[in-house]
Amino acid sequence: MAGSGLGKRAKGDLGKVQIAGRLREETLVTVAWIAARLGMGTAGYVNKRLYRWRKGMLA
């Protein structure tokens, strides 16, 4: 995602979480791949953020 500005955002940024959620729903990429490509830390952290996002626990 070079040139998209995602690297400047926090690893748990809501925009990144929304992108990660869409990638998980619409593609077969792994959470580890998403974490690495979006600069979101570990796969476990991404899973936790996605869970909270789906449950409406993120603003």
PEPE-V653011 format. One record per residue. SS is DSSP state (alpha for helix, beta for strand, coil for the rest). PSI is psi in degrees with one decimal (* if undefined). Layout:
ss:SS psi:PSI
ss:SS psi:PSI
This chain:
ss:coil psi:39.0
ss:coil psi:137.9
ss:coil psi:0.9
ss:coil psi:-12.1
ss:coil psi:0.4
ss:alpha psi:-28.5
ss:alpha psi:-22.0
ss:alpha psi:-14.8
ss:coil psi:158.9
ss:coil psi:153.6
ss:coil psi:-26.1
ss:coil psi:18.7
ss:coil psi:137.7
ss:alpha psi:-37.8
ss:alpha psi:-40.8
ss:alpha psi:-40.1
ss:alpha psi:-40.9
ss:alpha psi:-41.2
ss:alpha psi:-44.3
ss:alpha psi:-42.2
ss:alpha psi:-42.1
ss:alpha psi:-40.7
ss:alpha psi:-40.8
ss:alpha psi:-37.2
ss:alpha psi:-34.4
ss:alpha psi:-8.5
ss:coil psi:178.4
ss:coil psi:13.3
ss:coil psi:151.1
ss:coil psi:162.1
ss:alpha psi:-35.5
ss:alpha psi:-40.6
ss:alpha psi:-45.2
ss:alpha psi:-46.2
ss:alpha psi:-43.8
ss:alpha psi:-45.4
ss:alpha psi:-35.3
ss:alpha psi:-3.2
ss:coil psi:47.8
ss:coil psi:11.9
ss:coil psi:-136.0
ss:coil psi:163.4
ss:alpha psi:-36.9
ss:alpha psi:-41.0
ss:alpha psi:-43.0
ss:alpha psi:-43.5
ss:alpha psi:-42.7
ss:alpha psi:-44.9
ss:alpha psi:-40.9
ss:alpha psi:-40.6
ss:alpha psi:-49.5
ss:alpha psi:-37.8
ss:alpha psi:-45.2
ss:alpha psi:-33.6
ss:coil psi:-1.7
ss:coil psi:22.1
ss:coil psi:-2.2
ss:coil psi:140.3
ss:coil psi:*
